């Protein structure tokens, strides 16, 4: 009986995959669901229903900008601290679903809506020495300088770990807030490389990966669940938008936006900055709910308890990670090739198997969006064979 007794893999890849950073900290790993493009994924089967219940005729709105609204900056601010910032204990209303261990709240931290706000009052802190994200919801300082909040969550920016199943965070969906914020610096560079946070007025009593929590009693399945990802349709003409709005719209096509909280329909979140051009951002209102489509991201799922997502590549010129990409599972009749952690999306090439003389003995066309391919080798005689994919990945195996 034939079996594969040896396998050697050589993968050539020299450059790194772009991802969002804040100072010296990556904002979650490059294969995190927040940083994974979804423009090639299928439309969700309930897309029309979800778009309708959020509001097909309503406009996209930027819930951030320059200037003041009710005396406070517009958007969700954040503050950077280093590892020397003293941590303070915070008491929580939702204590059982909040992370303990202290929060490095500096004096007079920026609060969403300002110190007098009666809204969500988020405080977002990033320890850039240790790359730890701290987020608080409905935060107030007590008279004795201690703090209280509705809930709190701590995230390691170097990790794909999700919150425990069923836990909220500083956001209703149990997700981090910061990675979904639009920042002026990103737009200035011409590209946003992550998912964007948005809100909807009514949501379903359900959450889907990567969300961990719902905040509704509605069981009607036509309403969107927390964690739903939607994208701007590729057919939408962004040329009519202002320069800043166009960068945001392009990100909504490539990375989409994720439903993170109950709120006004189609409101996307960002960081206040006096350099925002409000007339430019106003052009986002040309985008209506009907210009969006819900996306089925289930094919990216690796583990329901992890934010790691399979990566989709249209060609091997994309920067594929070197470690543990190709794995063979030997059999007497076939080899199973698994592209672990990513999907080849209609890759325009063939898997080639040839003998030591250079004669091609098998040619397998890649013609579907998958990360698993099974090649029949039952007709191959005993010997050494080489495997090639697009002249970028080579290895050999022995059949006996």
HELIX and SHEET records of a PDB file:
HELIX    1   1 UNK A   33  UNK A   35  5                                   3    
HELIX    2   2 UNK A   47  UNK A   54  1                                   8    
HELIX    3   3 UNK A   95  UNK A   97  5                                   3    
HELIX    4   4 UNK A  178  UNK A  180  5                                   3    
HELIX    5   5 UNK A  184  UNK A  189  1                                   6    
HELIX    6   6 UNK A  238  UNK A  240  5                                   3    
HELIX    7   7 UNK A  243  UNK A  254  1                                  12    
HELIX    8   8 UNK A  278  UNK A  282  1                                   5    
HELIX    9   9 UNK A  283  UNK A  286  5                                   4    
HELIX   10  10 UNK A  289  UNK A  291  5                                   3    
HELIX   11  11 UNK A  298  UNK A  300  5                                   3    
SHEET    1   A 5 UNK A   4  UNK A  11  0                                        
SHEET    2   A 5 UNK A 393  UNK A 399 -1                                        
SHEET    3   A 5 UNK A 383  UNK A 389 -1                                        
SHEET    4   A 5 UNK A 350  UNK A 355 -1                                        
SHEET    5   A 5 UNK A 360  UNK A 365 -1                                        
SHEET    1   B 2 UNK A  21  UNK A  22  0                                        
SHEET    2   B 2 UNK A  25  UNK A  26 -1                                        
SHEET    1   C 6 UNK A  61  UNK A  63  0                                        
SHEET    2   C 6 UNK A 267  UNK A 269  1                                        
SHEET    3   C 6 UNK A 196  UNK A 200 -1                                        
SHEET    4   C 6 UNK A 257  UNK A 262  1                                        
SHEET    5   C 6 UNK A 229  UNK A 232 -1                                        
SHEET    6   C 6 UNK A 292  UNK A 295 -1                                        
SHEET    1   D 2 UNK A  68  UNK A  69  0                                        
SHEET    2   D 2 UNK A  72  UNK A  73 -1                                        
SHEET    1   E 4 UNK A  79  UNK A  81  0                                        
SHEET    2   E 4 UNK A 123  UNK A 127  1                                        
SHEET    3   E 4 UNK A 132  UNK A 137 -1                                        
SHEET    4   E 4 UNK A 151  UNK A 156 -1                                        
SHEET    1   F 3 UNK A  90  UNK A  92  0                                        
SHEET    2   F 3 UNK A 147  UNK A 149  1                                        
SHEET    3   F 3 UNK A 140  UNK A 141 -1                                        
SHEET    1   G 3 UNK A 311  UNK A 313  0                                        
SHEET    2   G 3 UNK A 342  UNK A 345  1                                        
SHEET    3   G 3 UNK A 369  UNK A 370 -1                                        
SHEET    1   H 3 UNK A 326  UNK A 330  0                                        
SHEET    2   H 3 UNK A 334  UNK A 339 -1                                        
SHEET    3   H 3 UNK A 372  UNK A 376 -1                                        
END                                                                             
